[in-house]
Structure formats: C-alpha cells, structure tokens
Amino acid sequence: VCSCGKHKTDNKSEKSRQNISKVTKDGGNLSLIKKETSYSTNKLGVKGVSYDKKRRKYVAQLSYKKKSYFLGRYDTVEEAKKAYDRKREELLEETRAE
C-alpha cells in the first residue's frame, strides 16, 4: 500500500512507472490538473474555488508544476469557477504544446 493508502501493489516499480508516465518533462503532474472533480474535503464542491469569510468573496486558485496561481476574488462561485477553468485550459494548452 502506498502512503496515501489507496493503491495496493506488490510490485512497487510497476506503480512508480505508472506514476512517472503522468508527469511531464518539467515536473508537472497532468493527472492533477486534468482531474475535474473537487476533493471530498472541499465544502463548495467546486475544484479550485474556496470562500474567504473575512472578505466575503470566492477565491480561485490553482497549483501546477510547483507554482501557485492566485486567480482573484469573485462575488459568485460561477465567476471564480470560470477563472479557474480558463487558467486550467491555458496550462493544459501550454503542456500540450511542449
């Protein structure tokens, strides 16, 4: 079982090969950015969007290739999700072009 507890494999090198195939030349993990569903701990249920209680705004942000992108604060979840989706597509296009 790997550290996350989800993957069971007797052959650790096989699992490593599977994970390495998901990583781009410059270290980006495509499976994370391609994943469209949010984590189970996300209360809004929208990937890349959280709520800033202090400012009463929705925050869009994304991390990829060890770099964080703050995409802004928005009045609605929909606006924040659009900002996240635009940046996600932009990063995917850059990765495809490489």
Accessible surface in RSA format (square Angstrom, percent):
REM  Atomic radii and reference values for relative SASA: ProtOr
REM  Chains: A
REM  Algorithm: Lee & Richards
REM  Probe-radius: 1.40
REM  Slices: 20
REM RES _ NUM      All-atoms   Total-Side   Main-Chain    Non-polar    All polar
REM                ABS   REL    ABS   REL    ABS   REL    ABS   REL    ABS   REL
RES VAL A   1   107.52  70.7  53.57  48.5  53.94 130.0  55.07  47.8  52.45 142.3
RES CYS A   2    49.10  37.1  32.39  36.1  16.71  39.3  37.83  95.8  11.27  12.2
RES SER A   3   128.52 108.6  80.56 107.5  47.96 110.5  59.42 126.5  69.09  96.8
RES CYS A   4    75.91  57.4  40.61  45.3  35.30  83.0  44.71 113.3  31.20  33.6
RES GLY A   5    44.06  54.3   0.00   N/A  44.06  54.3  22.02  60.4  22.03  49.3
RES LYS A   6   168.01  82.0 136.25  83.6  31.76  75.6  85.43  76.9  82.58  88.0
RES HIS A   7    74.95  41.0  71.23  49.5   3.71   9.5  43.50  44.8  31.44  36.6
RES LYS A   8   169.32  82.6 138.27  84.8  31.05  73.9  81.27  73.2  88.05  93.8
RES THR A   9    48.40  34.4  28.21  28.6  20.19  48.1  24.84  33.4  23.57  35.6
RES ASP A  10   155.86 109.2 119.53 119.0  36.33  85.9  41.06  96.6 114.80 114.5
RES ASN A  11    74.99  51.7  69.54  67.2   5.45  13.1  28.35  68.2  46.64  45.1
RES LYS A  12   160.67  78.4 155.53  95.4   5.14  12.2  99.07  89.2  61.60  65.6
RES SER A  13    60.91  51.5  52.59  70.2   8.32  19.2  44.12  94.0  16.79  23.5
RES GLU A  14    66.10  38.0  66.10  50.0   0.00   0.0  25.37  49.1  40.73  33.3
RES LYS A  15    39.89  19.5  39.48  24.2   0.41   1.0  18.02  16.2  21.87  23.3
RES SER A  16    55.06  46.5  50.48  67.4   4.58  10.6  24.38  51.9  30.68  43.0
RES ARG A  17   139.12  58.4 132.24  67.4   6.88  16.4  70.63  96.5  68.49  41.5
RES GLN A  18    78.30  43.8  72.94  53.3   5.36  12.8  31.46  67.0  46.84  35.5
RES ASN A  19    69.59  48.0  68.13  65.8   1.46   3.5  23.35  56.2  46.24  44.7
RES ILE A  20   120.44  68.5 117.23  87.3   3.21   7.7 117.52  84.6   2.92   7.9
RES SER A  21    93.04  78.6  53.23  71.0  39.81  91.7  50.50 107.5  42.54  59.6
RES LYS A  22    90.42  44.1  85.17  52.3   5.25  12.5  50.38  45.3  40.04  42.7
RES VAL A  23    66.48  43.7  47.95  43.4  18.53  44.7  48.40  42.1  18.08  49.0
RES THR A  24    21.57  15.3   9.19   9.3  12.38  29.5  16.79  22.6   4.77   7.2
RES LYS A  25   204.96 100.0 160.24  98.3  44.72 106.5 120.44 108.4  84.52  90.0
RES ASP A  26    81.32  57.0  49.99  49.8  31.33  74.1  45.79 107.8  35.53  35.4
RES GLY A  27    42.14  52.0   0.00   N/A  42.14  52.0  24.62  67.6  17.52  39.2
RES GLY A  28     0.24   0.3   0.00   N/A   0.24   0.3   0.24   0.7   0.00   0.0
RES ASN A  29    49.54  34.2  46.57  45.0   2.97   7.2  12.66  30.5  36.88  35.6
RES LEU A  30    41.72  23.2  41.72  29.8   0.00   0.0  41.72  29.3   0.00   0.0
RES SER A  31    43.68  36.9  30.69  41.0  13.00  29.9  29.69  63.2  13.99  19.6
RES LEU A  32    94.31  52.5  92.29  66.0   2.02   5.1  92.50  65.0   1.81   4.9
RES ILE A  33     5.03   2.9   1.23   0.9   3.80   9.2   4.97   3.6   0.06   0.2
RES LYS A  34   105.79  51.6  97.21  59.6   8.58  20.4  49.16  44.2  56.64  60.3
RES LYS A  35    69.78  34.0  59.31  36.4  10.47  24.9  52.78  47.5  17.00  18.1
RES GLU A  36   135.09  77.6 107.11  81.0  27.98  66.6  35.70  69.0  99.40  81.2
RES THR A  37    93.25  66.3  88.30  89.5   4.95  11.8  80.10 107.6  13.15  19.9
RES SER A  38    27.63  23.3   9.88  13.2  17.75  40.9   0.57   1.2  27.06  37.9
RES TYR A  39   124.15  58.0 119.78  68.2   4.37  11.4 100.69  75.7  23.46  28.9
RES SER A  40   120.22 101.6  75.88 101.3  44.34 102.1  59.46 126.6  60.76  85.1
RES THR A  41   120.92  86.0  97.41  98.8  23.51  56.0  83.98 112.8  36.94  55.8
RES ASN A  42    42.00  29.0  22.00  21.3  20.00  48.1  16.34  39.3  25.65  24.8
RES LYS A  43   205.46 100.2 162.72  99.8  42.74 101.8 116.75 105.1  88.71  94.5
RES LEU A  44    66.39  37.0  39.41  28.2  26.98  67.8  42.45  29.8  23.94  64.4
RES GLY A  45    50.12  61.8   0.00   N/A  50.12  61.8  23.78  65.3  26.34  59.0
RES VAL A  46    25.52  16.8  22.18  20.1   3.35   8.1  25.52  22.2   0.00   0.0
RES LYS A  47    33.21  16.2  26.10  16.0   7.11  16.9  24.91  22.4   8.30   8.8
RES GLY A  48    18.69  23.0   0.00   N/A  18.69  23.0  12.87  35.3   5.82  13.0
RES VAL A  49     4.77   3.1   0.00   0.0   4.77  11.5   0.69   0.6   4.08  11.1
RES SER A  50    49.57  41.9  46.48  62.0   3.09   7.1  40.41  86.1   9.16  12.8
RES TYR A  51    94.50  44.1  68.69  39.1  25.81  67.2  47.83  35.9  46.67  57.5
RES ASP A  52    28.75  20.1  22.15  22.0   6.60  15.6  12.57  29.6  16.17  16.1
RES LYS A  53   169.96  82.9 155.97  95.7  13.98  33.3 102.30  92.1  67.66  72.1
RES LYS A  54   187.72  91.6 150.92  92.6  36.80  87.6 105.80  95.2  81.92  87.3
RES ARG A  55   129.22  54.3 110.19  56.2  19.04  45.3  31.78  43.4  97.44  59.1
RES ARG A  56   189.81  79.7 174.63  89.0  15.18  36.1  47.06  64.3 142.75  86.5
RES LYS A  57    68.76  33.5  68.74  42.2   0.02   0.0  36.50  32.9  32.26  34.4
RES TYR A  58    46.98  21.9  46.98  26.7   0.00   0.0   9.88   7.4  37.10  45.7
RES VAL A  59    15.15  10.0  15.15  13.7   0.00   0.0  15.15  13.2   0.00   0.0
RES ALA A  60     0.00   0.0   0.00   0.0   0.00   0.0   0.00   0.0   0.00   0.0
RES GLN A  61    91.06  50.9  87.67  64.1   3.39   8.1  21.27  45.3  69.79  52.9
RES LEU A  62    12.18   6.8   5.20   3.7   6.98  17.6  11.02   7.7   1.16   3.1
RES SER A  63    84.93  71.8  59.10  78.9  25.83  59.5  36.84  78.4  48.09  67.4
RES TYR A  64    11.18   5.2   5.47   3.1   5.71  14.9  10.40   7.8   0.78   1.0
RES LYS A  65    58.16  28.4  35.11  21.5  23.04  54.9  29.83  26.9  28.33  30.2
RES LYS A  66   213.08 104.0 161.07  98.8  52.01 123.8 121.74 109.6  91.34  97.3
RES LYS A  67   122.61  59.8 118.27  72.6   4.34  10.3  69.70  62.7  52.91  56.4
RES SER A  68    93.25  78.8  67.67  90.3  25.58  58.9  38.97  83.0  54.28  76.0
RES TYR A  69    43.85  20.5  39.24  22.3   4.61  12.0  27.66  20.8  16.19  20.0
RES PHE A  70   116.94  58.5  86.64  53.7  30.30  78.8  87.35  53.0  29.59  84.7
RES LEU A  71    34.41  19.2  16.63  11.9  17.78  44.7  23.03  16.2  11.38  30.6
RES GLY A  72    16.69  20.6   0.00   N/A  16.69  20.6  16.56  45.4   0.13   0.3
RES ARG A  73   101.01  42.4  74.77  38.1  26.24  62.5  15.23  20.8  85.78  52.0
RES TYR A  74    51.46  24.0  48.11  27.4   3.35   8.7  37.95  28.5  13.52  16.7
RES ASP A  75    95.30  66.8  75.72  75.4  19.58  46.3  24.50  57.7  70.80  70.6
RES THR A  76    56.84  40.4  54.77  55.5   2.07   4.9  55.10  74.0   1.74   2.6
RES VAL A  77    33.17  21.8  31.98  29.0   1.19   2.9  31.98  27.8   1.19   3.2
RES GLU A  78   114.08  65.5 111.23  84.1   2.86   6.8  59.08 114.3  55.01  44.9
RES GLU A  79    77.51  44.5  74.71  56.5   2.80   6.7  27.82  53.8  49.69  40.6
RES ALA A  80     0.00   0.0   0.00   0.0   0.00   0.0   0.00   0.0   0.00   0.0
RES LYS A  81    91.37  44.6  91.37  56.1   0.00   0.0  62.19  56.0  29.17  31.1
RES LYS A  82   128.96  62.9 126.91  77.9   2.05   4.9  71.99  64.8  56.97  60.7
RES ALA A  83     6.67   6.1   3.50   5.4   3.18   7.2   4.23   6.0   2.45   6.5
RES TYR A  84     8.86   4.1   8.86   5.0   0.00   0.0   7.18   5.4   1.68   2.1
RES ASP A  85    47.73  33.4  47.27  47.0   0.46   1.1  23.01  54.2  24.72  24.6
RES ARG A  86   151.70  63.7 142.25  72.5   9.44  22.5  78.53 107.3  73.17  44.3
RES LYS A  87    40.17  19.6  38.30  23.5   1.87   4.5  13.16  11.8  27.02  28.8
RES ARG A  88    22.58   9.5  22.58  11.5   0.00   0.0   2.44   3.3  20.14  12.2
RES GLU A  89    77.80  44.7  77.80  58.9   0.00   0.0  43.56  84.3  34.24  28.0
RES GLU A  90    83.25  47.8  74.82  56.6   8.43  20.1  34.74  67.2  48.51  39.6
RES LEU A  91     6.95   3.9   6.46   4.6   0.49   1.2   6.48   4.6   0.47   1.3
RES LEU A  92     5.64   3.1   5.59   4.0   0.05   0.1   5.59   3.9   0.05   0.1
RES GLU A  93    97.30  55.9  93.45  70.7   3.85   9.2  42.07  81.4  55.23  45.1
RES GLU A  94    90.52  52.0  83.42  63.1   7.11  16.9  39.48  76.4  51.05  41.7
RES THR A  95    15.90  11.3   7.71   7.8   8.19  19.5   7.22   9.7   8.68  13.1
RES ARG A  96   144.22  60.6 110.39  56.3  33.84  80.6  66.31  90.6  77.92  47.2
RES ALA A  97    90.17  82.9  48.24  74.4  41.93  95.4  60.14  84.7  30.04  79.6
RES GLU A  98   117.59  67.5  60.41  45.7  57.18 136.1  61.55 119.0  56.04  45.8
END  Absolute sums over single chains surface
CHAIN  1 A     7599.7       6133.0       1466.6       4067.1       3532.6
END  Absolute sums over all chains
TOTAL          7599.7       6133.0       1466.6       4067.1       3532.6
